[in-house]
């Protein structure tokens, strides 16, 4: 009999909560009852003090004895006490506060989950897009077996053309272009090709056009994409990119060298060369030329090489 353990009484948590709530309600009603009794005694005392003892008998507001206002004010606080016990504490007590808090937390979690889901979708899209760009760049670079060079004439504000025409005429720039590109493949967009009166001699023209029915003279290679243009030029150890603006933008990340004629003036234009990032490109040569009878603007021949 000594080996048996006494059973430990166990009260369920829910039952305990109900008991605690019942005890609180009993206390609240007791306080309300006490308040009611005190209110009745107090009201009788105020009436007796005024009518029987004559305390403040001459004090009136709007021809009404002062004790009436005192009783009405006390009645208001008593009614407020009743409201708290039977409305506020019963229906809007701790349990109600907890329930409302849980609802708010649940809604907030739903909002956070929705935001996280949208961010995850956006990150996935960006990741896929970046992967596609990286893969496309890798595939294009794999096709570029030669030493890809951009050749361009740009003003101080990077203007390169207006209405598909050169903005200036610098004979030394044209001679430099001829000497550098002579015997090489020159890659260009359709509009750049159309700016020539005829194909340039001793160079292989590779023209990029999305027009499937676009006609080119014999000896000119027509392709539909930059990738195909680089593939067509892979036998050249140094193909040149000669324009226009969109082709320059697409090839700036692929090129190994930039041969630039910088015209030291600002011009209005509809075509511009991209800004050169000097953290990626290093200036390796720079020759300045002042304007003269044949050249209306100061200019420099500049060479940039990828770092």
C-alpha positions as CSV (number, residue, x, y, z in Angstrom):
1,X,0.0,0.0,0.0
2,X,3.0,2.3,0.6
3,X,4.3,1.7,-2.9
4,X,1.2,3.3,-4.6
5,X,1.5,6.8,-5.7
6,X,-1.3,9.2,-5.0
7,X,-3.2,10.3,-8.1
8,X,-2.4,13.9,-8.9
9,X,-5.6,15.8,-9.7
10,X,-5.4,17.2,-13.2
11,X,-7.5,20.1,-14.6
12,X,-7.7,20.7,-18.3
13,X,-6.3,24.1,-19.4
14,X,-9.6,24.9,-21.1
15,X,-11.6,24.1,-18.0
16,X,-9.1,26.2,-15.9
17,X,-9.6,29.1,-18.3
18,X,-13.4,28.8,-17.9
19,X,-13.2,28.7,-14.1
20,X,-10.9,31.8,-14.1
21,X,-13.3,33.6,-16.4
22,X,-16.3,32.7,-14.2
23,X,-14.5,33.9,-11.1
24,X,-13.7,37.3,-12.8
25,X,-17.3,37.7,-13.9
26,X,-18.5,37.0,-10.3
27,X,-16.1,39.7,-9.0
28,X,-17.3,42.2,-11.6
29,X,-21.0,41.6,-10.7
30,X,-20.2,41.9,-7.0
31,X,-18.5,45.2,-7.5
32,X,-21.5,46.4,-9.7
33,X,-23.9,45.3,-6.9
34,X,-21.9,47.2,-4.3
35,X,-21.8,50.2,-6.6
36,X,-25.6,50.0,-6.9
37,X,-26.1,49.9,-3.2
38,X,-23.7,52.8,-2.6
39,X,-25.5,54.8,-5.4
40,X,-28.9,54.3,-3.7
41,X,-27.6,55.3,-0.3
42,X,-25.7,58.2,-1.7
43,X,-28.7,59.5,-3.6
44,X,-30.9,59.3,-0.5
45,X,-28.2,61.1,1.5
46,X,-27.9,63.9,-1.0
47,X,-31.7,64.4,-1.1
48,X,-31.9,64.3,2.7
49,X,-29.0,66.7,3.1
50,X,-30.6,69.2,0.8
51,X,-34.3,69.0,1.8
52,X,-33.9,67.9,5.5
53,X,-30.7,69.6,6.6
54,X,-30.9,72.5,4.2
55,X,-27.3,72.0,2.9
56,X,-26.9,74.0,-0.3
57,X,-30.6,74.7,-0.4
58,X,-30.1,78.0,-2.2
59,X,-27.7,76.5,-4.8
60,X,-29.7,75.9,-8.0
61,X,-28.9,75.5,-11.7
62,X,-31.6,76.4,-14.1
63,X,-34.0,76.5,-11.2
64,X,-33.2,72.9,-10.4
65,X,-31.6,71.8,-7.1
66,X,-27.9,71.0,-7.3
67,X,-28.4,67.5,-5.8
68,X,-30.4,66.5,-8.9
69,X,-27.3,67.1,-11.2
70,X,-25.1,65.3,-8.7
71,X,-27.4,62.2,-8.7
72,X,-27.6,62.3,-12.6
73,X,-23.8,62.5,-12.9
74,X,-23.4,59.6,-10.5
75,X,-26.1,57.7,-12.4
76,X,-24.1,58.2,-15.6
77,X,-21.0,56.6,-14.0
78,X,-23.2,53.8,-12.7
79,X,-24.7,53.1,-16.1
80,X,-21.2,53.2,-17.5
81,X,-20.2,50.6,-15.0
82,X,-23.1,48.4,-16.0
83,X,-22.1,48.8,-19.7
84,X,-18.5,47.7,-18.9
85,X,-19.6,44.6,-16.9
86,X,-22.3,43.3,-19.3
87,X,-21.0,44.5,-22.7
88,X,-17.3,45.5,-22.7
89,X,-15.9,42.8,-20.4
90,X,-18.3,40.1,-21.6
91,X,-18.0,40.5,-25.3
92,X,-14.8,42.5,-25.6
93,X,-12.7,41.1,-22.8
94,X,-9.3,39.3,-23.0
95,X,-10.7,36.5,-25.1
96,X,-12.1,39.0,-27.6
97,X,-8.7,40.9,-27.7
98,X,-6.8,37.6,-28.2
99,X,-9.2,36.6,-31.0
100,X,-8.8,40.0,-32.8
101,X,-5.1,39.8,-32.4
102,X,-4.9,36.4,-33.9
103,X,-7.0,37.5,-36.8
104,X,-4.7,40.5,-37.4
105,X,-1.6,38.3,-37.2
106,X,-3.2,35.8,-39.6
107,X,-4.0,38.5,-42.1
108,X,-0.5,40.0,-41.8
109,X,1.0,36.6,-42.4
110,X,-1.1,36.2,-45.5
111,X,0.1,39.6,-46.8
112,X,3.7,38.7,-46.0
113,X,3.4,35.3,-47.7
114,X,1.9,37.0,-50.8
115,X,4.7,39.6,-50.9
116,X,7.3,36.9,-50.5
117,X,5.6,34.9,-53.3
118,X,5.6,37.9,-55.6
119,X,9.3,38.6,-54.8
120,X,10.2,35.0,-55.4
121,X,8.4,35.0,-58.8
122,X,10.2,38.3,-59.7
123,X,13.6,36.9,-58.6
124,X,12.9,33.7,-60.6
125,X,12.1,35.8,-63.7
126,X,15.1,37.9,-63.2
127,X,17.3,34.9,-62.7
128,X,15.9,33.2,-65.8
129,X,16.4,36.5,-67.8
130,X,20.0,36.9,-66.5
131,X,20.8,33.3,-67.4
132,X,19.4,33.7,-70.9
133,X,21.5,36.9,-71.3
134,X,24.6,35.2,-70.0
135,X,24.1,32.1,-72.2
136,X,23.4,34.3,-75.2
137,X,26.5,36.3,-74.5
138,X,28.6,33.1,-74.1
139,X,27.2,31.7,-77.4
140,X,27.9,34.9,-79.2
141,X,31.4,35.1,-77.8
142,X,32.1,31.5,-78.8
143,X,31.2,32.5,-82.4
144,X,33.6,35.4,-82.3
145,X,36.9,33.8,-83.0
146,X,38.5,37.0,-84.3
147,X,39.6,40.1,-82.5
148,X,36.4,42.1,-82.7
149,X,36.9,45.9,-83.1
150,X,34.4,48.7,-83.0
151,X,35.2,51.7,-85.1
152,X,33.3,54.9,-84.7
153,X,33.4,58.7,-84.9
154,X,31.6,60.4,-82.0
155,X,31.2,63.9,-80.8
156,X,31.9,65.1,-77.2
157,X,28.2,64.3,-76.4
158,X,28.5,60.9,-78.2
159,X,26.5,62.0,-81.2
160,X,27.2,59.9,-84.3
161,X,24.5,60.6,-86.8
162,X,21.5,62.5,-87.9
163,X,18.9,61.3,-90.4
164,X,21.2,58.4,-91.3
165,X,24.0,60.7,-92.3
166,X,27.3,61.9,-90.8
167,X,27.1,65.2,-89.0
168,X,30.6,66.4,-90.0
169,X,33.2,65.7,-92.7
170,X,36.7,65.0,-91.6
171,X,38.9,63.7,-94.4
172,X,41.5,62.3,-92.0
173,X,38.8,60.4,-90.2
174,X,37.7,58.8,-93.5
175,X,41.3,58.0,-94.4
176,X,41.8,56.3,-91.0
177,X,38.6,54.4,-91.4
178,X,39.7,53.1,-94.8
179,X,43.2,52.2,-93.6
180,X,42.0,50.3,-90.6
181,X,39.1,48.4,-92.2
182,X,40.8,47.7,-95.6
183,X,40.7,43.9,-96.3
184,X,38.5,43.1,-93.4
185,X,34.8,42.1,-92.7
186,X,32.7,45.1,-91.7
187,X,29.5,44.4,-89.8
188,X,26.7,46.9,-89.9
189,X,23.0,47.5,-89.6
190,X,20.7,48.0,-92.6
191,X,20.5,51.7,-92.2
192,X,24.2,52.1,-92.0
193,X,24.6,50.1,-95.2
194,X,22.0,52.3,-96.9
195,X,23.9,55.4,-96.0
196,X,26.7,54.3,-98.4
197,X,26.3,55.3,-102.1
198,X,27.7,51.9,-102.9
199,X,29.6,49.0,-101.1
200,X,33.0,50.1,-100.0
201,X,35.9,48.5,-102.1
202,X,38.2,45.8,-100.7
203,X,35.9,45.0,-97.7
204,X,33.4,42.3,-97.1
205,X,30.1,43.8,-96.0
206,X,27.9,41.9,-93.5
207,X,24.5,43.5,-93.2
208,X,22.1,42.7,-90.3
209,X,18.4,43.1,-91.3
210,X,15.2,41.6,-89.9
211,X,13.6,42.1,-93.3
212,X,13.5,38.6,-94.9
213,X,13.0,40.1,-98.4
214,X,15.7,42.8,-98.1
215,X,17.9,42.9,-101.3
216,X,21.6,43.4,-101.3
217,X,24.2,43.6,-104.1
218,X,26.3,40.6,-105.0
219,X,29.1,40.0,-102.6
220,X,27.3,41.5,-99.6
221,X,26.3,39.0,-96.9
222,X,22.8,39.4,-95.5
223,X,22.1,38.0,-92.0
224,X,19.1,38.3,-89.6
225,X,21.0,38.6,-86.3
226,X,24.3,39.8,-84.7
227,X,25.1,36.2,-83.8
228,X,24.8,35.2,-87.5
229,X,26.9,38.2,-88.5
230,X,29.8,37.2,-86.2
231,X,29.5,33.6,-87.4
232,X,29.8,34.9,-91.0
233,X,32.9,36.9,-90.1
234,X,34.7,34.2,-88.1
235,X,37.3,33.7,-90.8
236,X,38.5,37.3,-90.4
237,X,41.1,37.7,-87.5
238,X,39.8,41.2,-86.9
239,X,36.2,42.0,-88.1
240,X,35.0,45.6,-87.5
241,X,31.7,46.8,-86.2
242,X,30.9,50.1,-88.0
243,X,27.3,51.0,-86.8
244,X,24.7,52.0,-86.2
245,X,23.7,52.9,-82.7
246,X,21.8,49.8,-81.8
247,X,24.6,47.5,-83.2
248,X,27.2,49.5,-81.2
249,X,25.1,48.9,-78.0
250,X,24.8,45.1,-78.7
251,X,28.5,44.7,-79.4
252,X,30.1,46.9,-76.8
253,X,30.1,44.0,-74.3
254,X,31.6,41.7,-76.9
255,X,34.3,43.8,-78.5
256,X,38.0,43.7,-77.7
257,X,39.0,47.1,-79.0
258,X,37.4,50.5,-79.8
259,X,39.0,52.7,-82.5
260,X,37.3,56.1,-82.0
261,X,37.5,59.5,-83.6
262,X,36.4,61.9,-80.9
263,X,35.1,65.2,-82.4
264,X,35.5,67.9,-79.8
265,X,32.2,69.6,-80.2
266,X,28.6,68.9,-79.2
267,X,26.0,68.2,-81.9
268,X,22.3,67.5,-82.1
269,X,21.7,64.0,-83.3
270,X,19.2,61.1,-83.4
271,X,21.8,58.4,-83.0
272,X,24.4,58.2,-80.2
273,X,27.3,56.0,-79.2
274,X,27.0,54.3,-75.7
275,X,29.0,55.8,-72.8
276,X,32.4,54.1,-72.4
277,X,32.9,52.6,-69.0
278,X,36.5,53.3,-68.1
279,X,36.5,50.6,-65.4
280,X,36.2,48.1,-68.3
281,X,38.0,50.0,-71.1
282,X,41.6,51.4,-70.9
283,X,42.8,54.2,-73.2
284,X,46.0,53.0,-74.9
285,X,46.5,55.7,-77.6
286,X,45.4,59.3,-78.0
287,X,46.4,61.7,-80.8
288,X,45.0,65.2,-80.9
289,X,44.5,67.2,-84.1
290,X,43.5,70.9,-84.3
291,X,41.0,72.1,-86.8
292,X,42.3,73.4,-90.1
293,X,41.1,74.3,-93.7
294,X,40.0,70.7,-94.3
295,X,38.7,70.0,-90.8
296,X,36.1,72.4,-89.1
297,X,36.5,70.8,-85.7
298,X,39.3,69.7,-83.3
299,X,39.4,65.9,-83.1
300,X,41.4,63.1,-81.6
301,X,42.2,59.5,-82.7
302,X,41.7,57.4,-79.5
303,X,42.2,53.7,-79.0
304,X,40.5,51.8,-76.1
305,X,41.3,48.2,-75.2
306,X,39.3,46.0,-72.9
307,X,40.9,45.6,-69.5
